[in-house]
Amino acid sequence: MRLLLQTGSANAGEWRAAFAAALPEAEVTLWPEVPASVDYLAVWKPPAELFARVPAPKAIFNLGAGVDSLLRLPTLPASVPIVRLEDAGMAAQMIDYVTLAVLAAFREQAAYAQQQRAALWQPRPPLPRREFGVGVLGFGVLGRAVAAALLPFGFPLAGWSRTRRDVAGVDAFAGAGELPAFLARSRVLVCLLPSTPSTRGLLDRARLAALPRGAHLVNVARGDVVVEADLLAALDAGALAGATLDVFGDEPLPPAHPFWHHPRVTVTPHVSAVTLVDESVAQVAAGIRRLEQRLPIGGIVDRTRGY
Ligand SMILES: NC(=O)c1ccc[n+]([C@@H]2O[C@H](COP(=O)([O-])OP(=O)(O)OC[C@H]3O[C@@H](n4cnc5c(N)ncnc54)[C@H](OP(=O)(O)O)[C@@H]3O)[C@@H](O)[C@H]2O)c1
């Protein structure tokens, strides 16, 4: 069985060694070398040319959770199954990142940091925990893991998805009709939606205005789900208290972008949950083995939904 690997990263050799160890029955080739025939592709943000040279693999494994950049490629073969990573060590990282951001907002870290710079000893009244709703927009593999991890803190939790997802201790909202009610109770809004034709630009002026005054946005999904100009306007008008942003419409975030120096914006360079080699290779290798045995696998992308 032949596997063609394209990682677009400097550690391609590490990926190849991990695949060779996890799938000793496979012949692993590193793009841009292409063998005479290819059974499986494992790729991350591949160049369009790759599918011109490998038009009909049995399946394409995406070395990340989001498939937005892959689905945009005009050369992507139409009928080949696409399999994405599910968790593969990313949920634990998202839990760290989002918990840190939610607690920083709840404990008003930004305000205290500002007071410290002014040598100002000024206790603020604690925010009532029961009124500090946390809403997870996109209640999939990562969204549900984040909500479950936040349960012990006692914030009122809610999740929003296309189809209703019941998780103990979390209020479930579904579909466009329930979005306004979900937003209205989200003092912190955590975005974990995939970027698809129906989510791009979703967090615009009107949706941001539906959040409670003083709300905080945490975007760890994709930058294009948020209309950045509308977010800046809401921050500058004081409607939103802050934003923690790991993803942007244009990455790397251009040096002149106002987010970099905005006093109430925290910027990180798309690191909230990175792809981990060993965990990802183990998941892809298990998937390939199951496909070879004609068994069903998880993570198959629905191209019509876009995720
Ligand atoms: N910043 C980073 O480092 C990083 C790392 C990993 C992932 N991500 C991003 O996080 C995203 C989520 O990952 P995941 O593994 O949790 O994906 P997932 O399991 O596919 O979950 C996606 C969730 O979004 C919901 N959704 C999709 N379209 C919707 C719509 N139009 N209206 C309402 N809900 C909608 C889905 O609803 P249903 O439950 O009804 O299907 C599901 O609950 C990825 O797509 C990726 O872009 C970012």
The ligand as an ORCA input file, in Angstrom:
! r2SCAN-3c Opt
* xyz 0 1
  N      -7.000     27.579     15.989
  C      -6.615     26.334     15.917
  O      -5.458     26.070     16.221
  C      -7.603     25.253     15.551
  C      -7.281     23.921     15.831
  C      -8.206     22.941     15.548
  C      -9.431     23.272     14.980
  N      -9.699     24.571     14.704
  C     -11.005     24.935     14.112
  O     -12.044     24.451     14.946
  C     -13.097     23.972     14.122
  C     -13.967     23.006     14.904
  O     -13.305     21.762     15.047
  P     -14.107     20.458     15.536
  O     -13.171     19.311     15.435
  O     -14.777     20.721     16.825
  O     -15.219     20.375     14.375
  P     -16.607     19.601     14.373
  O     -16.558     18.431     15.303
  O     -16.955     19.358     12.945
  O     -17.644     20.651     15.002
  C     -18.168     21.713     14.298
  C     -19.380     22.256     15.048
  O     -19.862     23.414     14.379
  C     -21.255     23.253     14.138
  N     -21.652     23.964     12.909
  C     -21.105     23.884     11.677
  N     -21.763     24.679     10.812
  C     -22.750     25.264     11.517
  C     -23.793     26.170     11.196
  N     -23.937     26.658      9.962
  N     -24.631     26.547     12.177
  C     -24.517     26.052     13.429
  N     -23.555     25.177     13.811
  C     -22.692     24.788     12.862
  C     -21.459     21.764     13.990
  O     -22.818     21.453     14.161
  P     -23.315     19.907     14.198
  O     -22.835     19.401     15.546
  O     -24.787     20.000     14.135
  O     -22.665     19.221     13.054
  C     -20.534     21.256     15.084
  O     -21.191     21.323     16.329
  C     -12.382     23.400     12.902
  O     -13.224     23.394     11.768
  C     -11.199     24.329     12.723
  O     -11.514     25.354     11.805
  C      -8.814     25.576     14.975
*
